[in-house]
Amino acid sequence: MPIHLIHCSYHKCLTVYFSRVMHALFNRCLRWSGGYEHFNSDAQAFYAALGKNRLSSVNNHALDLQRLGDFRLTRFIRDPRDLLVSGYFYHRRGSEPWCTLENPQTADWQHANGQIPSGLRQAGGSFAHYLQTVDKEQGLLAEMEFRSPHFDAMETWPDPQENILLFRYEDMPGREVEVFSAIFDHYGLSPLEQRLGRFFADRYSLARRRKKDRHIRNPSSGQWRQHFTPQVTAAFNERWGRLIQQLGYPEN
């Protein structure tokens, strides 16, 4: 039986960067190697296609490890408060079509595993327009509602184990090639695959792309301290304070 190579991350946690590297490696250069496919947040499609590709990735879910067979898995995590801030600014500018969809329903956001904020349900219109019309505090609270399924997933992952390799977003800028070398080694890739993979990890790294890539807004850590108001901080800590402790991020 083949070993299933899997990557799991969260929206605004280097998912585009990871996909660029792996698409270039497995779909452009080494097309005979089995291919790479990213399933966004469609866990059902991910499970259905398990084994179809050499490498698969899925966001915003805690996977059922019993369904994965023989696997090697990597995970990216980021301080949930910074995920919230990054998502707020990204969604506010309507960077993806679903953000500009008028009066979205639950099914419209399944691909993002997002919850429709109560304020948006009442106001109507699109998520982007709603975030543009409310103040930042209300916008961050709405983003928190949207991301609650993502944070639920973070909480339910099991403790690290030998076939799951965990990386923090905060440790990666400037060390992308080093991190991806560890990923390729964990996956058991061939020397040729690893050499090509390191080339693409460097080519698409933050330092090389941030000046020309509008997808990148602010990659720095601890942004939440600048943008969280006392009300946002209290709401987050009431619901997700335990998650900060669980992941080992500083509380203040």
Secondary structure, DSSP 4 states (H G I P E B T S, - for coil): -PPEEEEEE-TTSSHHHHHHHHIIIIIII-GGG--EEE-TT-HHHHHHTTTTSSEEEEES----GGGS-SEEEEEEE--HHHHHHHHHHHHHTT-SGGGG-SS--GGGGGGGT-PPPHHHHHH-S-HHHHHHHS-HHHHHHHHHHHHHHHHHHHHHPPPP-TTEEEEEGGG-TT-HHHHHHHHHHHHT--HHHHHHHHHHHHHTSHHHHTTT-TT-S---S-THHHH--HHHHHHHHHHHHHHHHHHT----
